[in-house]
Amino acid sequence: MGEPSMNPDTIIVIPCYNEARRLPVGSFRAFAAADPRVRFLFVDDGSIDKTRHVLSSLATAAPDRFQTIVQPANRGKAEAVRVGMLNAFAGGARYAGYWDADLATPLSEIPRFIEVLDTHPDRDICFGARVQLLGREIQRRPFRHYVGRLFATAASLTVRLPVYDTQCGAKLFRVSPATRTLFAEPFLGRWTFDVEIIARMTQQCAGQSRRPYDLMYELPLDAWRDIDGSKVHAMDFFLSLIELFRIRRRYASSPLVTRRSGNTVEHEHRVEIR
């Protein structure tokens, strides 16, 4: 991995597995040329196609904007993200996050994420949320939408927080010792690591004055679309439910996250409509 010429403001990790045909190289180059604040760190998760060659060409052409990590064997998206994020946290940036390689969430959303953390210094994490609202371009196949809502409900019950969309592949973190700790240990599952990050944050807040829903922020995306060739299949839904059970059991000691209003207990939801 080449040494950059200067520390970036934001590092975005892109986990890749057999993405040679799907990786929108032109979009990455155009965004990098337009926004010098952001560096991309691609993690090749043991691809067996020409992904490594594509990433190498990017990094060779603009080593100050594109870097790569090559894992010799496929270890799953969770581990690819974890390895990339640990490297990103050590990269001298203010913010570090991860984005799906197919750009289902367009790169144009990154400045909005940065703005959230800039204007909300109390927030440590900004999650993208695929909310179908008027004025947004959220293009999702009906089957995947409704299965996703079922999973989101199960995930919300697992972490005991009214989070709307745990699985959107666009997230940004404020670089700090606390957020780095969220990636210190391997995750329990390959697909539900986003839920486990929230569970770890909740456990981290136990006994402290700062509460999880004071640290996390859900940002409804302006645009998102299903991209053909997704590596998530129907069976993964059932495997993910098993992973949720393991997360719930592992982090069962985390306190129920609520806020009190008068004599009632209410959940607080951090989705902002812009």
Disulfide bonds with the S-S distance in Angstrom:
none
